[in-house]
Amino acid sequence: MKDLIAQVRNCRLCESHLPYYPKPIIQAHPTARLLIIGQAPGQKAHASGIPWNDASGNRLRNWLGLDTATFYDSSRVAIMPMGFCYPGKGTSGDLPPRPECAPQWHAKLLQQLPQLQLTLLIGQYAQHYYLPDAKSLTENVRMTDLFLPNFWPLPHPSPRNQFWLRKNEWFEQDIIPSLKATIHRIIHEKRA
């Protein structure tokens, strides 16, 4: 696994398309039970080298009921974005993740994560890649039971998503308590 992570971190596949020098961000360990697949690192994550190191990460940790130490414990939580590098700014937020990353790296990394019990698919890019019959983000999130036990679709926790969260109050009222209970069980149950 260490060699593979080193290969990912040294990847320059889409360098000519990036606004900054490539800085692939990943967190993984063979014992991880939870995998978080999001969009791509934001500008703050790019600067710090730490995934979900912003307001979106704070909200995500709250949704999951995880403290910072547990969230960044690679032996428990793996983080593998659709695009490993910051893609740059677009007209209404960050650009989409680079399309080269997931086909190049995801299958190889997943082979090295044998103890995964759940994968969180955050946002439409991860959901469309991993759920071949994906509907709209709202339908995917509402119909979580269709994708369990392997996948749990979530909206992006970005502050830019306030409108969606206000419009879909059922998400925080009904989905989040169940999500927290599931994450707690996965993260804290005794290993065999």
Buried (B, 14 or more C-beta within 10 A) or exposed (E): BEEBBEBBBEBEBBEEBBEEEBBBBBBBBBBBBBBBBBBBBBBBBBEEEBBBBBBBBBBBBEBBBBEEEBBBBBEBBBBBBBBBBBBBEEEEEBBBBBBBBBEBBBEEBBEBBEBBBBBBBBBBBBBBBBBEEBBEBBEBBBEBEEBEEEBBBBBBBBEEBEEBBEEBEEBEEEBBEEBBEBBEEBBEEEEE
